Amino acid sequence: MTTLTYVPGRDGKTGPFQKVLVTFYDSSDQELFAGTAFPGIVKVTDGTGIASLDKATNVLNTISYSHHEIHSGSHFFVRRYYDISNGGTYEYLITTPNTTKWAHLTIAVNNELETEYDLREGVTVVSGGTAIPVLNRDRNNAGTATTLIKYGPINVTSGTTIAHSRLGSGRSFGGAVRDNEEIILKQNTNYHFIITNRSGSANSLTNITFDWYEHTNKNV
């Protein structure tokens, strides 16, 4: 006996988000028919492959959605470091395309000395910026990102500050828990990310990772 069900949408709606076939088997691995009066074994399948269990615990093997996007070839990253002089800045420009394939972004940073971070949305680019190569997290996949990143100096005007942080020596923020840190970027928009050394004394080594997957919503 096989039944068709739907996994709910990511917003908690009733879907359909993805079709899932649930088939019932007896202990001899024979399919049970509708109306069978004794318990059987449940197998979850998409019609092609069957979901597996961990052999040690019999727990259903699952992965997070962001991890799934790595396997789909739609998960990208940029990772860099800079030694920023006292009072100096380093800038990034993030540009999203005018499509509904939105970037689900996290930014992770850590700094050697006191540092300030600003993220501005909707800036107008006047000049500047050099493109940074964006890498696919699946190194066997040739898929390319539609969201682009440049580094400065970058001359921009206007924009709205949507995130502002100042961290002391040896601190870090962002990226550790995607559910808490992820931002879905607005399509057809420029974002300006500015790093400023506020140590008042010396150069500060700063590491930064932009990590995102690109996804089109299944349900509106």
PyRosetta script that sets phi, psi and omega in degrees:
from pyrosetta import init, pose_from_sequence

init()
pose = pose_from_sequence("MTTLTYVPGRDGKTGPFQKVLVTFYDSSDQELFAGTAFPGIVKVTDGTGIASLDKATNVLNTISYSHHEIHSGSHFFVRRYYDISNGGTYEYLITTPNTTKWAHLTIAVNNELETEYDLREGVTVVSGGTAIPVLNRDRNNAGTATTLIKYGPINVTSGTTIAHSRLGSGRSFGGAVRDNEEIILKQNTNYHFIITNRSGSANSLTNITFDWYEHTNKNV")
pose.set_psi(1, 126.0)
pose.set_omega(1, -179.9)
pose.set_phi(2, -121.5)
pose.set_psi(2, 131.2)
pose.set_omega(2, 176.9)
pose.set_phi(3, -117.0)
pose.set_psi(3, 150.3)
pose.set_omega(3, 178.8)
pose.set_phi(4, -104.4)
pose.set_psi(4, 127.4)
pose.set_omega(4, 177.6)
pose.set_phi(5, -132.5)
pose.set_psi(5, 175.6)
pose.set_omega(5, -179.3)
pose.set_phi(6, -127.7)
pose.set_psi(6, 136.1)
pose.set_omega(6, 171.4)
pose.set_phi(7, -77.9)
pose.set_psi(7, 129.2)
pose.set_omega(7, -178.0)
pose.set_phi(8, -58.6)
pose.set_psi(8, 154.2)
pose.set_omega(8, 176.2)
pose.set_phi(9, -63.2)
pose.set_psi(9, 162.4)
pose.set_omega(9, -177.1)
pose.set_phi(10, -65.1)
pose.set_psi(10, -18.1)
pose.set_omega(10, 178.5)
pose.set_phi(11, -90.5)
pose.set_psi(11, 5.4)
pose.set_omega(11, 178.4)
pose.set_phi(12, 89.9)
pose.set_psi(12, 0.6)
pose.set_omega(12, 178.3)
pose.set_phi(13, -74.7)
pose.set_psi(13, 173.6)
pose.set_omega(13, -172.7)
pose.set_phi(14, -82.2)
pose.set_psi(14, 1.9)
pose.set_omega(14, 175.1)
pose.set_phi(15, 88.8)
pose.set_psi(15, -160.3)
pose.set_omega(15, 6.0)
pose.set_phi(16, -76.8)
pose.set_psi(16, 141.4)
pose.set_omega(16, 173.9)
pose.set_phi(17, -107.2)
pose.set_psi(17, -46.7)
pose.set_omega(17, 174.4)
pose.set_phi(18, -153.3)
pose.set_psi(18, 134.3)
pose.set_omega(18, 178.5)
pose.set_phi(19, -75.1)
pose.set_psi(19, 136.8)
pose.set_omega(19, 178.1)
pose.set_phi(20, -132.2)
pose.set_psi(20, 131.3)
pose.set_omega(20, 176.3)
pose.set_phi(21, -97.5)
pose.set_psi(21, 130.1)
pose.set_omega(21, 177.4)
pose.set_phi(22, -114.6)
pose.set_psi(22, 117.8)
pose.set_omega(22, -177.2)
pose.set_phi(23, -114.7)
pose.set_psi(23, 138.7)
pose.set_omega(23, -177.7)
pose.set_phi(24, -105.6)
pose.set_psi(24, 132.0)
pose.set_omega(24, -178.5)
pose.set_phi(25, -127.1)
pose.set_psi(25, 155.9)
pose.set_omega(25, 173.1)
pose.set_phi(26, -88.6)
pose.set_psi(26, -177.5)
pose.set_omega(26, -175.2)
pose.set_phi(27, -67.5)
pose.set_psi(27, -15.4)
pose.set_omega(27, 176.8)
pose.set_phi(28, -94.8)
pose.set_psi(28, 11.6)
pose.set_omega(28, 179.2)
pose.set_phi(29, 67.0)
pose.set_psi(29, 26.6)
pose.set_omega(29, 174.3)
pose.set_phi(30, -98.6)
pose.set_psi(30, 137.8)
pose.set_omega(30, -176.8)
pose.set_phi(31, -65.0)
pose.set_psi(31, 134.1)
pose.set_omega(31, 177.0)
pose.set_phi(32, -83.8)
pose.set_psi(32, 147.9)
pose.set_omega(32, 178.9)
pose.set_phi(33, -98.6)
pose.set_psi(33, 157.1)
pose.set_omega(33, 179.4)
pose.set_phi(34, -55.5)
pose.set_psi(34, 136.7)
pose.set_omega(34, 179.3)
pose.set_phi(35, 94.2)
pose.set_psi(35, -3.5)
pose.set_omega(35, 178.9)
pose.set_phi(36, -62.9)
pose.set_psi(36, 135.5)
pose.set_omega(36, -169.6)
pose.set_phi(37, -95.8)
pose.set_psi(37, 0.4)
pose.set_omega(37, -179.4)
pose.set_phi(38, -121.8)
pose.set_psi(38, 155.5)
pose.set_omega(38, -175.5)
pose.set_phi(39, -62.2)
pose.set_psi(39, 150.3)
pose.set_omega(39, 177.8)
pose.set_phi(40, -130.1)
pose.set_psi(40, -166.2)
pose.set_omega(40, 178.3)
pose.set_phi(41, -105.3)
pose.set_psi(41, 135.1)
pose.set_omega(41, -179.9)
pose.set_phi(42, -98.6)
pose.set_psi(42, 131.0)
pose.set_omega(42, 172.9)
pose.set_phi(43, -119.4)
pose.set_psi(43, 129.4)
pose.set_omega(43, -179.8)
pose.set_phi(44, -101.8)
pose.set_psi(44, 127.6)
pose.set_omega(44, -176.3)
pose.set_phi(45, -145.4)
pose.set_psi(45, 155.5)
pose.set_omega(45, 173.3)
pose.set_phi(46, -96.7)
pose.set_psi(46, 11.8)
pose.set_omega(46, -178.7)
pose.set_phi(47, 99.4)
pose.set_psi(47, -11.4)
pose.set_omega(47, 179.9)
pose.set_phi(48, -120.9)
pose.set_psi(48, -62.4)
pose.set_omega(48, 179.5)
pose.set_phi(49, -107.2)
pose.set_psi(49, 161.9)
pose.set_omega(49, 179.8)
pose.set_phi(50, -111.1)
pose.set_psi(50, 132.6)
pose.set_omega(50, 177.9)
pose.set_phi(51, -61.1)
pose.set_psi(51, 143.7)
pose.set_omega(51, -175.3)
pose.set_phi(52, -110.6)
pose.set_psi(52, 162.6)
pose.set_omega(52, 177.3)
pose.set_phi(53, -109.2)
pose.set_psi(53, 150.3)
pose.set_omega(53, 171.1)
pose.set_phi(54, -66.4)
pose.set_psi(54, 128.9)
pose.set_omega(54, -172.7)
pose.set_phi(55, -68.1)
pose.set_psi(55, -28.0)
pose.set_omega(55, -177.5)
pose.set_phi(56, -79.8)
pose.set_psi(56, -34.9)
pose.set_omega(56, -171.6)
pose.set_phi(57, -120.0)
pose.set_psi(57, -9.9)
pose.set_omega(57, -174.5)
pose.set_phi(58, 62.4)
pose.set_psi(58, 22.7)
pose.set_omega(58, 175.7)
pose.set_phi(59, -84.6)
pose.set_psi(59, 140.5)
pose.set_omega(59, 179.4)
pose.set_phi(60, -64.9)
pose.set_psi(60, 128.1)
pose.set_omega(60, 178.9)
pose.set_phi(61, -74.1)
pose.set_psi(61, 124.7)
pose.set_omega(61, 177.2)
pose.set_phi(62, -137.4)
pose.set_psi(62, 163.5)
pose.set_omega(62, 173.7)
pose.set_phi(63, -132.9)
pose.set_psi(63, 159.6)
pose.set_omega(63, 178.1)
pose.set_phi(64, -69.5)
pose.set_psi(64, 162.9)
pose.set_omega(64, -179.6)
pose.set_phi(65, -66.3)
pose.set_psi(65, -39.2)
pose.set_omega(65, 179.4)
pose.set_phi(66, -63.8)
pose.set_psi(66, -34.4)
pose.set_omega(66, 175.6)
pose.set_phi(67, -67.7)
pose.set_psi(67, -39.4)
pose.set_omega(67, 175.9)
pose.set_phi(68, -55.9)
pose.set_psi(68, -38.7)
pose.set_omega(68, -178.8)
pose.set_phi(69, -66.8)
pose.set_psi(69, -25.7)
pose.set_omega(69, 172.8)
pose.set_phi(70, -62.7)
pose.set_psi(70, -47.2)
pose.set_omega(70, -179.9)
pose.set_phi(71, -65.8)
pose.set_psi(71, -25.8)
pose.set_omega(71, 178.7)
pose.set_phi(72, -83.3)
pose.set_psi(72, -6.8)
pose.set_omega(72, 179.5)
pose.set_phi(73, 79.0)
pose.set_psi(73, 20.6)
pose.set_omega(73, -176.1)
pose.set_phi(74, -118.8)
pose.set_psi(74, 23.4)
pose.set_omega(74, -177.1)
pose.set_phi(75, -120.8)
pose.set_psi(75, 128.6)
pose.set_omega(75, -169.5)
pose.set_phi(76, -131.4)
pose.set_psi(76, 164.5)
pose.set_omega(76, 177.7)
pose.set_phi(77, -156.1)
pose.set_psi(77, 156.6)
pose.set_omega(77, 169.4)
pose.set_phi(78, -133.5)
pose.set_psi(78, 129.1)
pose.set_omega(78, -179.8)
pose.set_phi(79, -133.6)
pose.set_psi(79, 124.9)
pose.set_omega(79, -176.3)
pose.set_phi(80, -146.1)
pose.set_psi(80, 167.3)
pose.set_omega(80, 173.1)
pose.set_phi(81, -141.2)
pose.set_psi(81, 153.2)
pose.set_omega(81, -178.8)
pose.set_phi(82, -144.6)
pose.set_psi(82, 148.6)
pose.set_omega(82, 172.5)
pose.set_phi(83, -102.4)
pose.set_psi(83, 101.8)
pose.set_omega(83, -172.4)
pose.set_phi(84, -95.9)
pose.set_psi(84, 129.0)
pose.set_omega(84, -177.8)
pose.set_phi(85, -68.5)
pose.set_psi(85, 159.8)
pose.set_omega(85, 178.5)
pose.set_phi(86, -56.6)
pose.set_psi(86, 123.9)
pose.set_omega(86, -178.1)
pose.set_phi(87, 80.6)
pose.set_psi(87, -6.0)
pose.set_omega(87, -178.3)
pose.set_phi(88, -81.7)
pose.set_psi(88, 166.4)
pose.set_omega(88, 179.9)
pose.set_phi(89, -129.6)
pose.set_psi(89, 159.2)
pose.set_omega(89, 169.0)
pose.set_phi(90, -135.5)
pose.set_psi(90, 139.4)
pose.set_omega(90, -169.8)
pose.set_phi(91, -127.1)
pose.set_psi(91, 148.3)
pose.set_omega(91, 173.9)
pose.set_phi(92, -130.8)
pose.set_psi(92, 148.1)
pose.set_omega(92, 173.7)
pose.set_phi(93, -120.3)
pose.set_psi(93, 123.0)
pose.set_omega(93, 177.9)
pose.set_phi(94, -109.9)
pose.set_psi(94, 123.8)
pose.set_omega(94, -176.8)
pose.set_phi(95, -121.7)
pose.set_psi(95, 124.3)
pose.set_omega(95, 179.2)
pose.set_phi(96, -100.6)
pose.set_psi(96, 149.0)
pose.set_omega(96, -180.0)
pose.set_phi(97, -79.9)
pose.set_psi(97, 165.7)
pose.set_omega(97, 179.0)
pose.set_phi(98, -88.7)
pose.set_psi(98, 63.4)
pose.set_omega(98, 177.1)
pose.set_phi(99, -136.9)
pose.set_psi(99, 169.4)
pose.set_omega(99, 178.0)
pose.set_phi(100, -92.1)
pose.set_psi(100, 12.3)
pose.set_omega(100, 171.1)
pose.set_phi(101, -88.9)
pose.set_psi(101, 91.1)
pose.set_omega(101, -168.7)
pose.set_phi(102, -88.1)
pose.set_psi(102, 149.6)
pose.set_omega(102, 177.0)
pose.set_phi(103, -88.1)
pose.set_psi(103, 125.9)
pose.set_omega(103, 175.6)
pose.set_phi(104, -100.9)
pose.set_psi(104, 99.8)
pose.set_omega(104, -165.0)
pose.set_phi(105, -107.4)
pose.set_psi(105, 140.4)
pose.set_omega(105, 163.0)
pose.set_phi(106, -123.0)
pose.set_psi(106, 147.5)
pose.set_omega(106, 175.8)
pose.set_phi(107, -122.3)
pose.set_psi(107, 122.8)
pose.set_omega(107, 178.4)
pose.set_phi(108, -116.6)
pose.set_psi(108, 129.9)
pose.set_omega(108, -179.6)
pose.set_phi(109, -136.8)
pose.set_psi(109, 153.6)
pose.set_omega(109, 166.3)
pose.set_phi(110, -145.6)
pose.set_psi(110, 148.2)
pose.set_omega(110, -172.9)
pose.set_phi(111, -133.4)
pose.set_psi(111, 150.4)
pose.set_omega(111, -178.7)
pose.set_phi(112, -77.5)
pose.set_psi(112, -40.7)
pose.set_omega(112, -179.6)
pose.set_phi(113, -127.3)
pose.set_psi(113, 176.7)
pose.set_omega(113, -175.4)
pose.set_phi(114, -56.5)
pose.set_psi(114, 129.6)
pose.set_omega(114, -172.2)
pose.set_phi(115, -142.2)
pose.set_psi(115, 146.8)
pose.set_omega(115, 179.6)
pose.set_phi(116, -115.1)
pose.set_psi(116, 141.6)
pose.set_omega(116, -178.9)
pose.set_phi(117, -128.2)
pose.set_psi(117, 135.7)
pose.set_omega(117, 176.8)
pose.set_phi(118, -133.5)
pose.set_psi(118, 135.8)
pose.set_omega(118, 174.3)
pose.set_phi(119, -121.2)
pose.set_psi(119, 119.1)
pose.set_omega(119, -178.1)
pose.set_phi(120, -114.7)
pose.set_psi(120, 136.2)
pose.set_omega(120, -177.2)
pose.set_phi(121, -107.9)
pose.set_psi(121, 142.4)
pose.set_omega(121, 173.9)
pose.set_phi(122, 76.8)
pose.set_psi(122, 29.7)
pose.set_omega(122, 179.1)
pose.set_phi(123, -75.4)
pose.set_psi(123, 155.3)
pose.set_omega(123, 173.2)
pose.set_phi(124, -102.8)
pose.set_psi(124, 124.8)
pose.set_omega(124, -176.4)
pose.set_phi(125, -86.3)
pose.set_psi(125, 123.3)
pose.set_omega(125, 177.4)
pose.set_phi(126, -91.4)
pose.set_psi(126, -47.9)
pose.set_omega(126, -179.4)
pose.set_phi(127, -166.3)
pose.set_psi(127, 169.1)
pose.set_omega(127, 172.4)
pose.set_phi(128, 91.0)
pose.set_psi(128, 173.0)
pose.set_omega(128, 178.1)
pose.set_phi(129, 104.0)
pose.set_psi(129, 131.2)
pose.set_omega(129, 176.6)
pose.set_phi(130, -119.5)
pose.set_psi(130, 130.1)
pose.set_omega(130, -176.1)
pose.set_phi(131, -63.0)
pose.set_psi(131, 140.2)
pose.set_omega(131, 175.6)
pose.set_phi(132, -106.6)
pose.set_psi(132, 133.3)
pose.set_omega(132, 175.3)
pose.set_phi(133, -60.4)
pose.set_psi(133, 130.1)
pose.set_omega(133, 177.1)
pose.set_phi(134, -101.3)
pose.set_psi(134, 130.8)
pose.set_omega(134, -175.9)
pose.set_phi(135, -104.9)
pose.set_psi(135, 141.5)
pose.set_omega(135, 173.2)
pose.set_phi(136, -79.3)
pose.set_psi(136, 133.3)
pose.set_omega(136, -179.7)
pose.set_phi(137, -67.7)
pose.set_psi(137, -24.0)
pose.set_omega(137, 171.0)
pose.set_phi(138, -91.8)
pose.set_psi(138, 102.0)
pose.set_omega(138, -174.1)
pose.set_phi(139, -71.3)
pose.set_psi(139, -6.2)
pose.set_omega(139, 174.5)
pose.set_phi(140, -94.1)
pose.set_psi(140, -1.6)
pose.set_omega(140, -175.7)
pose.set_phi(141, -108.5)
pose.set_psi(141, 133.8)
pose.set_omega(141, -177.9)
pose.set_phi(142, -90.2)
pose.set_psi(142, 5.0)
pose.set_omega(142, -179.1)
pose.set_phi(143, -60.9)
pose.set_psi(143, 142.2)
pose.set_omega(143, -178.0)
pose.set_phi(144, -116.2)
pose.set_psi(144, 152.7)
pose.set_omega(144, -178.7)
pose.set_phi(145, -76.5)
pose.set_psi(145, 148.0)
pose.set_omega(145, 173.0)
pose.set_phi(146, -95.5)
pose.set_psi(146, -20.7)
pose.set_omega(146, 173.4)
pose.set_phi(147, -86.4)
pose.set_psi(147, 132.0)
pose.set_omega(147, -173.3)
pose.set_phi(148, -114.7)
pose.set_psi(148, 151.6)
pose.set_omega(148, 179.7)
pose.set_phi(149, -129.8)
pose.set_psi(149, 135.4)
pose.set_omega(149, 173.7)
pose.set_phi(150, -124.9)
pose.set_psi(150, 157.2)
pose.set_omega(150, 173.6)
pose.set_phi(151, -115.7)
pose.set_psi(151, 161.0)
pose.set_omega(151, -168.7)
pose.set_phi(152, -88.5)
pose.set_psi(152, -173.9)
pose.set_omega(152, 13.8)
pose.set_phi(153, -71.9)
pose.set_psi(153, 144.7)
pose.set_omega(153, -177.2)
pose.set_phi(154, -131.4)
pose.set_psi(154, 127.3)
pose.set_omega(154, 179.5)
pose.set_phi(155, -97.8)
pose.set_psi(155, 113.6)
pose.set_omega(155, -178.3)
pose.set_phi(156, -129.8)
pose.set_psi(156, 161.1)
pose.set_omega(156, 173.9)
pose.set_phi(157, -129.8)
pose.set_psi(157, 165.5)
pose.set_omega(157, 176.9)
pose.set_phi(158, 57.5)
pose.set_psi(158, -153.5)
pose.set_omega(158, -177.6)
pose.set_phi(159, 93.4)
pose.set_psi(159, 159.7)
pose.set_omega(159, -179.0)
pose.set_phi(160, -121.4)
pose.set_psi(160, 129.1)
pose.set_omega(160, 177.6)
pose.set_phi(161, -71.4)
pose.set_psi(161, 121.0)
pose.set_omega(161, 179.9)
pose.set_phi(162, -111.6)
pose.set_psi(162, -11.0)
pose.set_omega(162, 175.9)
pose.set_phi(163, -151.9)
pose.set_psi(163, 136.7)
pose.set_omega(163, -178.2)
pose.set_phi(164, -147.6)
pose.set_psi(164, 120.9)
pose.set_omega(164, -178.7)
pose.set_phi(165, -137.1)
pose.set_psi(165, 149.7)
pose.set_omega(165, 174.6)
pose.set_phi(166, -135.0)
pose.set_psi(166, 122.9)
pose.set_omega(166, -172.4)
pose.set_phi(167, -120.8)
pose.set_psi(167, 144.1)
pose.set_omega(167, 178.3)
pose.set_phi(168, -80.3)
pose.set_psi(168, -170.6)
pose.set_omega(168, -175.9)
pose.set_phi(169, -60.0)
pose.set_psi(169, 134.6)
pose.set_omega(169, 173.5)
pose.set_phi(170, 66.5)
pose.set_psi(170, 22.7)
pose.set_omega(170, -177.5)
pose.set_phi(171, -99.0)
pose.set_psi(171, 166.3)
pose.set_omega(171, 177.7)
pose.set_phi(172, -147.1)
pose.set_psi(172, 158.9)
pose.set_omega(172, 172.7)
pose.set_phi(173, -151.4)
pose.set_psi(173, 161.1)
pose.set_omega(173, 171.0)
pose.set_phi(174, 80.6)
pose.set_psi(174, 152.3)
pose.set_omega(174, 167.3)
pose.set_phi(175, 83.0)
pose.set_psi(175, -20.1)
pose.set_omega(175, -174.4)
pose.set_phi(176, -68.7)
pose.set_psi(176, -40.2)
pose.set_omega(176, 179.7)
pose.set_phi(177, -125.7)
pose.set_psi(177, 106.6)
pose.set_omega(177, -173.5)
pose.set_phi(178, -60.2)
pose.set_psi(178, -37.0)
pose.set_omega(178, -178.9)
pose.set_phi(179, -58.8)
pose.set_psi(179, -30.9)
pose.set_omega(179, -178.2)
pose.set_phi(180, -91.4)
pose.set_psi(180, -26.7)
pose.set_omega(180, -169.4)
pose.set_phi(181, -108.5)
pose.set_psi(181, -15.9)
pose.set_omega(181, -172.5)
pose.set_phi(182, -67.3)
pose.set_psi(182, 136.8)
pose.set_omega(182, 172.5)
pose.set_phi(183, -119.6)
pose.set_psi(183, 130.3)
pose.set_omega(183, 172.8)
pose.set_phi(184, -89.3)
pose.set_psi(184, 111.3)
pose.set_omega(184, -174.8)
pose.set_phi(185, -71.3)
pose.set_psi(185, 147.7)
pose.set_omega(185, 178.5)
pose.set_phi(186, -74.5)
pose.set_psi(186, 135.7)
pose.set_omega(186, -178.9)
pose.set_phi(187, -67.1)
pose.set_psi(187, 152.0)
pose.set_omega(187, 176.3)
pose.set_phi(188, 55.4)
pose.set_psi(188, 47.4)
pose.set_omega(188, -173.2)
pose.set_phi(189, -139.4)
pose.set_psi(189, 144.5)
pose.set_omega(189, 173.8)
pose.set_phi(190, -100.1)
pose.set_psi(190, 134.9)
pose.set_omega(190, 175.8)
pose.set_phi(191, -118.7)
pose.set_psi(191, 136.2)
pose.set_omega(191, -179.3)
pose.set_phi(192, -113.8)
pose.set_psi(192, 118.3)
pose.set_omega(192, -179.9)
pose.set_phi(193, -111.6)
pose.set_psi(193, 121.9)
pose.set_omega(193, -173.2)
pose.set_phi(194, -119.8)
pose.set_psi(194, 130.0)
pose.set_omega(194, 176.3)
pose.set_phi(195, -112.1)
pose.set_psi(195, 126.8)
pose.set_omega(195, -177.9)
pose.set_phi(196, -127.4)
pose.set_psi(196, 128.5)
pose.set_omega(196, 176.4)
pose.set_phi(197, -77.2)
pose.set_psi(197, 114.4)
pose.set_omega(197, -179.9)
pose.set_phi(198, -110.7)
pose.set_psi(198, 25.0)
pose.set_omega(198, -176.2)
pose.set_phi(199, -68.1)
pose.set_psi(199, -31.7)
pose.set_omega(199, -177.9)
pose.set_phi(200, 78.3)
pose.set_psi(200, 6.9)
pose.set_omega(200, -175.3)
pose.set_phi(201, -147.4)
pose.set_psi(201, -39.6)
pose.set_omega(201, -168.4)
pose.set_phi(202, -150.3)
pose.set_psi(202, 172.7)
pose.set_omega(202, 174.5)
pose.set_phi(203, -64.2)
pose.set_psi(203, 150.8)
pose.set_omega(203, 179.2)
pose.set_phi(204, -129.5)
pose.set_psi(204, 122.9)
pose.set_omega(204, 176.3)
pose.set_phi(205, -78.7)
pose.set_psi(205, 126.7)
pose.set_omega(205, -176.9)
pose.set_phi(206, -127.3)
pose.set_psi(206, 128.9)
pose.set_omega(206, 174.6)
pose.set_phi(207, -104.5)
pose.set_psi(207, 142.2)
pose.set_omega(207, -179.6)
pose.set_phi(208, -143.4)
pose.set_psi(208, 139.9)
pose.set_omega(208, 175.1)
pose.set_phi(209, -131.2)
pose.set_psi(209, 123.8)
pose.set_omega(209, 168.3)
pose.set_phi(210, -98.2)
pose.set_psi(210, 124.2)
pose.set_omega(210, -176.6)
pose.set_phi(211, -132.5)
pose.set_psi(211, 126.0)
pose.set_omega(211, -179.1)
pose.set_phi(212, -154.9)
pose.set_psi(212, 154.6)
pose.set_omega(212, 167.4)
pose.set_phi(213, -118.5)
pose.set_psi(213, 157.9)
pose.set_omega(213, -177.7)
pose.set_phi(214, -114.6)
pose.set_psi(214, 127.8)
pose.set_omega(214, -169.5)
pose.set_phi(215, -146.3)
pose.set_psi(215, 139.1)
pose.set_omega(215, 173.1)
pose.set_phi(216, -101.3)
pose.set_psi(216, 125.2)
pose.set_omega(216, -178.6)
pose.set_phi(217, -57.7)
pose.set_psi(217, 137.7)
pose.set_omega(217, 176.7)
pose.set_phi(218, -78.6)
pose.set_psi(218, -32.2)
pose.set_omega(218, -179.4)
pose.set_phi(219, -127.1)
pose.set_psi(219, 143.5)
pose.set_omega(219, 179.8)
pose.set_phi(220, -90.8)
pose.dump_pdb("model.pdb")
